[in-house]
Amino acid sequence: MYPQLSTHGLIFQLHPKPITGLNMEMVRKDQEYWKKFTGELIGDWITDKTSTTEVCDFADRVFLRKDYQDSRVT
């Protein structure tokens, strides 16, 4: 990531000078934003502990097989 950018929801925020790092408040806000955003799109089943395999299985079921019966990963 470029040193002048920080997370800001769906886009990045551009700062006039490079930032030294992301503070915990910025990280917490970003995590809350993405949890809410993904929850609205596909449900709130994705967490920090969700495996890559579960996400791929969901993508295969919904996008390849067009199986929309259950919004959760099986």
C-alpha positions as CSV (number, residue, x, y, z in Angstrom):
1,M,0.0,0.0,0.0
2,Y,1.2,3.5,-0.7
3,P,2.4,5.4,2.4
4,Q,-0.1,8.3,1.9
5,L,-3.1,6.0,1.9
6,S,-5.2,4.7,4.8
7,T,-8.4,2.6,4.8
8,H,-11.7,4.5,4.5
9,G,-14.5,2.1,3.9
10,L,-14.8,1.1,0.3
11,I,-12.1,3.5,-0.8
12,F,-8.8,4.7,0.5
13,Q,-8.2,8.1,2.1
14,L,-5.3,10.1,0.6
15,H,-3.2,12.0,3.1
16,P,-0.9,14.9,2.1
17,K,2.1,13.3,3.9
18,P,3.0,9.6,4.4
19,I,1.4,8.1,7.5
20,T,3.6,6.2,10.0
21,G,1.1,3.4,10.4
22,L,-2.4,2.4,11.1
23,N,-3.6,2.9,14.6
24,M,-6.0,0.4,16.3
25,E,-9.0,2.7,16.0
26,M,-8.5,2.9,12.2
27,V,-8.3,-0.9,12.0
28,R,-11.3,-1.4,14.2
29,K,-13.4,1.0,12.1
30,D,-12.3,-0.7,8.9
31,Q,-13.2,-4.2,10.3
32,E,-16.6,-3.0,11.4
33,Y,-17.3,-1.4,8.0
34,W,-16.4,-4.6,6.1
35,K,-18.3,-6.9,8.5
36,K,-21.5,-4.7,7.9
37,F,-20.9,-4.5,4.2
38,T,-20.4,-8.2,3.6
39,G,-23.2,-9.0,6.0
40,E,-25.6,-6.9,3.8
41,L,-24.4,-8.7,0.6
42,I,-24.0,-12.3,1.5
43,G,-24.9,-12.7,5.2
44,D,-22.9,-12.4,8.4
45,W,-21.3,-15.9,8.3
46,I,-17.8,-14.6,7.4
47,T,-15.7,-14.0,10.6
48,D,-12.0,-14.0,11.4
49,K,-12.1,-17.7,11.8
50,T,-13.8,-18.5,8.4
51,S,-11.5,-20.6,6.3
52,T,-10.6,-20.0,2.7
53,T,-12.1,-23.3,1.9
54,E,-15.5,-22.2,3.3
55,V,-15.4,-19.0,1.2
56,C,-14.4,-20.9,-1.9
57,D,-17.2,-23.5,-1.3
58,F,-19.7,-20.7,-1.0
59,A,-18.5,-19.1,-4.2
60,D,-18.7,-22.4,-6.1
61,R,-22.2,-23.2,-4.8
62,V,-23.6,-19.7,-5.5
63,F,-21.8,-18.6,-8.6
64,L,-21.0,-21.8,-10.4
65,R,-23.9,-24.1,-9.4
66,K,-26.4,-21.2,-9.0
67,D,-27.6,-22.7,-5.7
68,Y,-29.3,-19.9,-3.8
69,Q,-31.3,-22.0,-1.4
70,D,-29.1,-21.3,1.7
71,S,-27.2,-18.1,2.3
72,R,-24.7,-19.9,4.6
73,V,-21.8,-22.1,3.7
74,T,-22.6,-25.8,4.1
